[in-house]
Amino acid sequence: MIEDIKKRALHRTSILEGQMRGVARMIENEEYCMDIITQSRAIQRSLESLNRLLLENHLRTHVTHMFEEGGEERDKAVLELLKAFDFDRK
C-alpha cells in the first residue's frame, strides 16, 4: 500500500470509529431521529471518502501492474473495477 494513502486511510477509519460510537450513543439516548440520520449520512460520506482512497491505491498499484501484465491479468483488473462499482456481470 502506498504509505501516504495508508496513513490517510487509517486516519479516516479512526474518525469513522468515533462517528459510529457517537451514533450508538445517540440511539441509546433516544435522540431525535433526524439528528441520528444526519450523523448516519455523515458516516456514509466518510465511508465513501475512505473507498475513494482505497480505490486510488488499488489503481496506482495493483491495477497498474495488472494492465502491464496484459492478457488474463488485464481482464481480471477490469472485472474487479466493474465489481467495485457494482457493474459486474451476473
Protein Blocks (a to p, Z undefined) as FASTA:
>chain_A
ZZklmmmmmmmmmmmmmmmmmmmmmmmnopafklmmmmmmmmmmmmmmmmmmmmmmmmmm
mmmmmmmngmjlmmmmmmmmmmmnopacZZ
